[in-house]
């Protein structure tokens, strides 16, 4: 069968325009994914109660985020491999990368399901989860982990489509997931009053629906990403590449989530009100990360294909454009959240005292978003050109160690003081990434060397 390539050309043209064209559907997609988490928290916080909100949004979510970041890192590796092969015009290699990516999704997803269900209770004990919420948290985690295989398939499928320049169908798939999650949530948790169990089952069912749609689309297409579960298997070279790229990506992503879990453990010591306040804050804060993640994903696709095509000058321009877009969004979000934060938080909370705690947290973070301006864009560019190890080493010190040192060194008296760890680490990492970008020889390539790359 002759493999047909998609038509999207992002190797030429205005970079800012192309980035914004990619960014909008990505943002809407991430927003829809975040929306079903927001609905979870509104249902739990306003209908079930702050104890259920604390159980789902506290330690359980911190642990789940570590695993989700691992999955996202592996999916990003699949994106890079597919985008680079597509940029080189090697459609057979693209097909092989898709096949191996789906193999990784199913096998690694299954292993994660087994391991995390066994580790759930010990991890909650390690997080010092309060006695009054630990059983609810355990229920939520175990049911969530059973959705890891369909979640991995869903993430990889969407990533593959994006890597090929398709920004529309990933949005439609995310819309299906979000709508089904919200409907299942309202039915199971709202109508049938299943509480935490209902929200967990809703997550599983929504991920399963979208994974099945992904597999159906990939099997029926005649395009370059055609894949059938009957052809379950992998190409050794691609498998090695996915893990070679993906493990550092995953570690880098998890370096954010692991110290966040340490911060969550500290917050747990302040009691249920503080945990509920922090959970509500996270629901609002996630709206900014919808934007930031969209910038990163758009940058990976644009930079990955242009790097595969050997155009490093354009890759550098993509980096600068990405930084500008990230900074603009950070300022806008900061102003909106600082000004209207109390009204937004009241959607999740009924207790005025808890709202006050949550608003204090939001004020600290909303005024700090701009310090993240180099981190997401440059991290995406590094991934796109195969620079994975050094950024991980940088992040170990600037994110992992700095946050943990802050939490255990200073006398943290409340939640607002605890979250200061975030902007401190953003400043350190942004500056370190900028320095690495400026001195790395890949980004100082001359015309002669670039021509050699294009001809190789």
C-alpha positions in Angstrom: 0.0 0.0 0.0 1.3 3.4 -0.9 1.4 5.7 2.1 -0.2 9.1 1.7 1.2 12.1 3.5 -0.9 14.8 5.1 -0.9 18.3 3.4 0.1 20.7 6.2 3.2 22.6 5.4 4.9 24.2 8.4 8.4 24.3 6.9 7.8 27.7 5.3 5.8 30.9 6.0 5.2 33.2 8.9 6.1 31.5 12.2 3.9 33.6 14.5 0.9 33.0 12.3 1.6 29.3 12.1 2.1 29.0 15.8 -1.1 30.8 16.6 -3.0 28.6 14.1 -1.6 25.5 15.9 -2.0 27.1 19.4 -5.7 27.8 19.2 -7.0 24.2 18.7 -4.4 22.9 21.1 -5.5 25.4 23.8 -9.1 24.6 23.3 -8.2 20.9 23.6 -6.2 21.3 26.8 -9.0 23.6 28.1 -11.6 20.8 27.5 -9.3 18.3 29.2 -9.0 20.6 32.2 -12.7 21.4 32.1 -13.7 17.8 33.1 -11.3 18.1 36.1 -13.0 21.4 37.0 -16.4 19.7 36.8 -15.1 17.0 39.0 -14.1 19.5 41.6 -17.3 21.6 41.3 -19.4 18.4 41.8 -17.3 17.3 44.7 -16.8 20.7 46.4 -20.3 22.1 45.9 -22.4 18.9 46.1 -20.5 16.2 48.0 -18.4 18.3 50.3 -15.0 19.7 51.0 -13.8 16.3 52.4 -14.4 14.6 49.1 -12.8 17.5 47.3 -9.7 17.2 49.5 -9.6 13.4 49.0 -9.5 13.7 45.2 -7.5 16.9 44.7 -4.9 16.3 47.4 -2.4 13.5 47.6 -4.3 11.3 45.1 -4.0 13.9 42.4 -0.3 14.6 43.2 0.5 10.9 42.8 -1.6 10.6 39.6 0.1 13.7 38.1 3.5 12.0 38.5 2.3 9.0 36.4 0.5 11.3 33.9 3.7 13.3 33.5 5.5 10.0 32.7 2.9 9.2 30.1 3.1 12.7 28.6 6.9 12.4 28.4 6.6 9.1 26.4 3.9 10.6 24.2 6.1 13.6 23.5 8.9 11.2 22.4 6.5 9.6 19.9 5.6 13.1 18.7 9.3 14.0 18.1 10.1 10.8 16.3 7.1 11.0 14.0 7.6 14.7 13.4 11.3 14.3 12.5 10.6 11.4 10.2 7.8 13.3 8.5 10.0 16.4 8.2 12.5 14.2 6.4 9.8 13.0 4.0 10.4 9.3 5.1 6.8 8.0 5.1 7.8 4.4 5.7 9.6 5.4 8.8 6.7 7.5 10.0 4.5 4.4 9.7 7.0 2.3 11.7 7.2 5.0 14.4 3.4 5.0 14.7 3.3 1.2 15.0 6.0 1.2 17.7 4.4 4.1 19.5 1.1 2.3 19.9 3.0 -0.8 21.1 4.6 1.2 23.8 1.3 2.8 24.8 -0.4 -0.6 25.4 2.5 -2.5 27.0 3.8 0.3 29.3 0.2 1.4 30.1 -0.5 -2.2 31.3 2.7 -2.3 33.5 1.8 1.0 35.0 -1.7 -0.2 35.9 -0.3 -3.2 37.8 2.5 -1.4 39.6 0.5 1.7 40.7 -2.5 -0.3 42.0 -0.1 -2.2 44.2 1.7 0.9 45.3 -1.4 3.1 45.9 -1.8 2.7 49.7 1.9 2.8 50.6 2.2 6.1 48.6 -0.7 7.7 50.4 0.8 6.7 53.7 4.1 8.3 52.6 2.2 11.5 51.7 0.8 11.7 55.2 -2.8 11.6 53.9 -5.3 12.5 56.7 -7.2 9.5 58.2 -10.5 11.0 57.3 -9.8 11.1 53.6 -7.4 8.2 52.9 -10.0 5.6 52.0 -11.7 8.0 49.5 -8.3 8.8 48.0 -7.5 5.1 47.7 -10.7 4.4 45.9 -10.1 7.3 43.4 -6.5 6.3 42.7 -7.2 2.6 42.1 -10.1 3.2 39.7 -8.1 5.9 37.9 -5.1 3.6 37.4 -7.3 1.1 35.6 -7.7 3.7 32.9 -4.0 4.0 32.1 -3.9 1.8 29.0 -6.8 3.7 27.2 -5.3 7.0 28.5 -1.9 6.2 27.0 -3.4 5.1 23.7 -5.4 8.3 23.7 -2.4 10.6 24.4 -0.2 8.8 21.9 -2.9 8.9 19.1 -3.5 12.6 19.6 0.3 13.3 19.7 0.8 11.4 16.4 -1.9 13.4 14.6 -0.4 16.6 15.9 3.1 15.6 14.9 1.8 15.2 11.3 0.5 18.8 11.4 -3.2 17.8 12.0 -4.5 20.3 14.6 -8.3 19.7 14.0 -8.9 16.1 14.7 -7.0 16.0 18.0 -9.4 18.8 19.1 -12.4 16.8 18.1 -11.1 13.8 20.0 -10.5 15.8 23.1 -14.0 17.3 22.8 -15.4 13.8 22.7 -13.4 12.9 25.8 -14.4 16.0 27.7 -18.1 15.9 26.9 -18.3 12.2 27.7 -16.4 12.7 31.0 -18.7 15.6 32.0 -21.8 13.6 31.2 -20.6 10.5 33.0 -19.5 12.7 35.9 -22.9 14.4 36.2 -24.7 11.1 35.9 -22.7 8.9 38.2 -21.6 11.5 40.8 -24.5 14.0 40.5 -27.6 11.9 39.7 -26.7 8.5 41.2 -24.7 10.1 44.1 -21.7 7.8 43.8 -19.4 10.6 44.9 -15.7 9.8 44.5 -16.4 6.4 42.9 -18.6 8.1 40.3 -15.9 10.6 39.3 -13.4 7.8 39.0 -15.6 5.6 36.8 -16.4 8.6 34.7 -12.7 9.1 34.0 -12.2 5.5 33.1 -15.2 5.4 30.7 -14.3 8.7 29.0 -10.7 7.5 28.4 -11.9 4.2 27.1 -14.3 5.8 24.6 -11.6 8.0 23.1 -9.0 5.2 23.0 -11.5 3.1 21.0 -12.2 6.0 18.6 -8.4 6.5 18.1 -7.9 2.8 17.2 -10.9 2.9 14.9 -9.6 6.0 13.0 -6.1 4.7 12.7 -7.3 1.3 11.4 -9.6 2.8 8.8 -7.3 5.5 7.4 -5.3 5.2 4.2 -2.9 7.9 5.4 0.7 7.5 6.7 -0.4 6.8 10.3 -2.5 3.7 9.4 -2.4 1.2 12.2 -4.3 -2.0 13.1 -4.2 -3.8 16.4 -3.7 -7.0 14.3 -0.2 -5.7 13.5 0.7 -5.3 17.2 4.4 -5.2 17.5 7.4 -2.8 17.2 10.5 -1.9 15.3 13.6 -2.3 17.4 15.3 0.9 16.2 12.2 3.0 16.9 11.6 1.3 20.3 15.1 2.2 21.3 14.6 5.8 20.1 11.3 6.3 21.9 12.8 5.2 25.2 16.0 7.1 24.6 14.0 10.3 24.0 11.1 9.5 26.2 12.8 8.5 29.5 14.6 11.9 29.8 11.4 13.6 28.8 9.4 11.7 31.4 12.0 12.3 34.1 12.0 16.0 33.3 8.2 16.1 33.5 8.2 14.1 36.7 10.7 16.4 38.2 7.9 18.9 38.4 5.4 16.4 39.9 7.7 14.8 42.5 8.6 18.0 44.4 4.9 19.0 44.0 4.0 15.9 45.9 6.5 17.0 48.6 4.8 20.4 48.7 1.4 18.6 48.9 2.6 16.5 51.8 3.5 19.7 53.7 0.1 21.2 52.9 -1.6 18.0 54.2 -0.2 18.9 57.7 -2.3 22.1 57.7 -5.6 20.1 57.6 -8.6 19.5 55.4 -9.5 23.2 54.9 -6.0 23.9 53.5 -6.1 20.8 51.2 -9.5 21.8 49.9 -8.3 25.4 49.3 -5.2 24.1 47.5 -7.3 21.8 45.3 -9.6 24.7 44.3 -6.6 26.8 43.5 -5.2 24.0 41.3 -8.4 24.0 39.3 -8.0 27.7 38.5 -4.2 27.5 38.1 -4.7 24.7 35.5 -6.3 27.1 33.2 -2.9 28.8 32.7 -1.2 25.5 32.2 -3.7 24.8 29.4 -2.1 27.8 27.6 1.5 27.0 28.5 1.2 23.4 27.5 -0.3 24.5 24.2 2.7 26.7 23.5 5.0 23.8 24.3 3.2 21.3 22.1 2.9 23.7 19.2 6.6 24.5 19.5 7.6 20.7 19.5 5.6 20.2 16.3 7.0 23.2 14.4 10.5 22.9 15.6 10.6 19.1 15.2 9.6 19.2 11.5 11.9 22.1 10.8 14.8 20.3 12.5 14.1 17.2 10.6 14.3 19.3 7.4 17.7 20.7 8.6 16.5 24.3 9.0 18.1 25.4 12.3 17.7 29.1 11.6 14.0 28.6 11.5 14.1 26.5 14.7 15.8 29.4 16.5 13.1 31.8 15.2 10.4 29.4 16.4 12.1 29.5 19.9 12.0 33.3 20.0 8.4 33.4 18.8 7.4 30.8 21.4 9.0 32.8 24.2 7.1 35.9 23.1 3.8 34.1 23.1 4.4 32.4 26.5 5.2 35.8 28.1 2.2 37.5 26.6 -0.1 34.8 27.9 1.5 34.8 31.4 0.9 38.5 31.8 -2.8 38.3 30.7 -3.5 35.3 33.0 -1.8 36.9 35.9 -3.9 40.0 35.7 -7.2 38.2 35.3 -6.6 35.7 38.2 -5.4 38.4 40.5 -8.4 40.6 39.8 -11.2 38.1 39.6 -9.8 35.2 41.6 -12.3 35.3 44.5 -15.3 35.1 42.1 -13.7 32.2 40.2 -12.8 30.2 43.4 -16.4 30.5 44.7 -17.4 28.1 42.0 -15.6 25.3 43.8 -16.0 26.3 47.5 -18.8 27.3 49.8 -16.8 28.0 52.9 -15.7 31.7 53.0 -12.6 30.9 55.2 -11.4 28.3 52.7 -12.0 30.7 49.8 -9.7 33.3 51.6 -7.0 30.7 51.9 -7.3 29.7 48.3 -7.2 33.3 47.1 -4.0 34.0 49.0 -2.4 31.0 47.1 -3.7 32.3 43.8 -2.3 35.8 44.4 1.2 34.4 45.0 1.2 32.3 41.8 -0.7 34.6 39.4 1.9 37.3 40.0 4.7 34.8 39.1 3.6 33.3 35.8 5.8 35.6 33.8 8.9 34.0 35.4 8.1 30.8 33.4 8.6 32.5 30.1 11.8 30.6 29.0 11.0 27.3 30.6 8.3 25.8 28.4 9.4 27.2 25.0 13.0 26.3 25.4 12.2 22.9 26.9 10.1 22.1 23.8 12.8 23.2 21.4 15.4 21.1 23.3 13.2 18.1 22.9 12.6 18.8 19.2 16.3 18.8 18.4 17.3 15.8 20.5 18.8 17.7 23.5 17.4 15.7 26.3 20.0 14.9 28.9 21.4 18.3 29.9 18.0 19.9 30.4 17.1 17.0 32.8 20.3 17.6 34.8 19.5 21.3 35.0 16.0 20.6 36.1 17.2 18.2 38.9 18.9 21.2 40.6 16.6 24.0 39.7 13.3 22.3 40.2 13.6 19.1 42.2 16.3 20.2 44.7 15.3 23.8 45.0 11.7 23.1 45.9 12.5 20.3 48.4 15.3 22.4 50.0 12.8 25.3 50.3 10.1 23.2 52.0 12.5 21.6 54.5 14.7 24.6 55.2 12.3 27.4 55.9 9.7 27.6 58.6 6.5 27.2 56.4 3.5 28.4 58.4 0.7 28.2 55.8 -0.1 27.1 52.3 0.7 30.5 50.7 4.2 30.3 52.1 4.6 26.7 50.8 3.7 27.6 47.2 6.5 30.2 47.0 8.6 27.2 46.1 7.1 27.3 42.6 8.2 30.7 41.4 11.7 30.3 42.9 12.2 27.2 40.8 10.8 28.8 37.7 13.2 31.7 37.9 16.2 29.3 38.4 15.2 27.0 35.6 14.3 29.7 33.1 17.6 31.4 33.5 19.5 28.1 33.3 17.6 27.0 30.1 18.3 30.4 28.5 22.0 30.2 29.2 22.1 26.6 27.8 20.2 27.8 24.7 22.6 30.7 24.1 25.8 28.6 24.4 24.8 25.4 22.8 26.5 24.9 19.4 23.4 23.5 17.8 21.8 26.9 18.0 24.9 28.7 16.7 25.0 26.9 13.4 26.4 28.8 10.4 25.1 28.7 6.8 27.7 26.1 5.6 26.9 23.7 8.3 23.2 24.0 7.8 23.6 23.3 4.1 25.5 20.1 5.0 22.7 19.0 7.3 20.1 19.6 4.6 22.1 17.6 2.1 22.8 14.7 4.4 
